[in-house]
Amino acid sequence: MAKVTKQIQQLFLRLLNFTPELLNKTQKEAELQHTSVDALVRDAVEKHLKDLSAAREKEEKEYLALVLKLHFEEDRTEFLTEGTIRSWPQKKP
């Protein structure tokens, strides 16, 4: 049964397109942390998704700040695009 479980894990990691080197590193790290490979992969994916979400939120906040800045600094009748907004020079304090 343990051999079947290990084969399933290896197939799963190959499905994720892990290189043999990355697969070996992942298995060694799981052993060092006294956890399973699937738990290690799950935690890594969850952390990665959380980091992506935080980065997206930060980018959106920066974009909104630029829009507000332009709203007050630029003529309101001018047509603005996202590219124009993002390229607007930012004053450094």
N, C-alpha and C positions, 0 to 999 in steps of 0.2 A: 504494500500500500504506500509506503514512504517513497518508493522508487517511482510510482505512478504520479504522486503529488509533485515530486521534483521535476518530472518530465512535463507536467502541466505548467508548472512555474516557468520552465525554460521556454516552452512554446508561447506562453503569454508574453514573456519578455522579448522574444524574437518577433512576435506580432507587433510589439511597440517599436520595432526596428532598432533594438539595442545591438550594438556591435559586440562581438565576443569579448573584447576588452572591457567595455562598459558593463556587460553582464557579469564578468568576473569581479570587477570593482564593487558592483552592487551587492553581490553575494558576500564578498568579504566584509563590506560595511555592515550588512545585516547581521553577520556573525559577531562583529565587534560590538554592535549595539544590543545583542541578544534579542533580536526580533526577527520577524519573517521578512522575506524579500517583498512580498505583496504589501505588507504594512509600511515598509520603507518607501516603496514606489508611491503608494497612496498618499503618504505624508508629504512627499516631495511634490506631487502633482497639486495637492491642496495648497501648499505654500506658494507654488508658482502661480496658481490662479488668484490667490489672495494678493500677491505682489502685482499682478497684471491689473487687477481691479483698482488697487490703490494708485497705480501709475496713471490709469485712465481718469480716475477721479481728480488727481492733481492736475492733469493736462486740461480737463474741462474747467477747473477753477481758474487756471491761468488764462484760458481763452476768454472766459466770462469777464475777468478783470480787464483784459485788453479791450473787450467790446465796450465796457463802461468807460474806460479811459478815452477811447475814440469818440464815444458819444458826446463827451464834454469838450474834447479838444478839437474835433474836426467839424467842418460844416455839415449840418444834418441833412442837407439836400443832396450831398454827394452819394453816389451809389458805391457801396463797399462790398467787397468779396471777402471770403475767409482768407485767401492769400494775402490780400491787402492788409487785413487786420493782423495777421500773424507776422507780417514783415514790418509793421509799424515800429519805428525806433522807440525803444524803452529807455527812459531816463533812469540812470543809476543814482542812488542816494549818495 
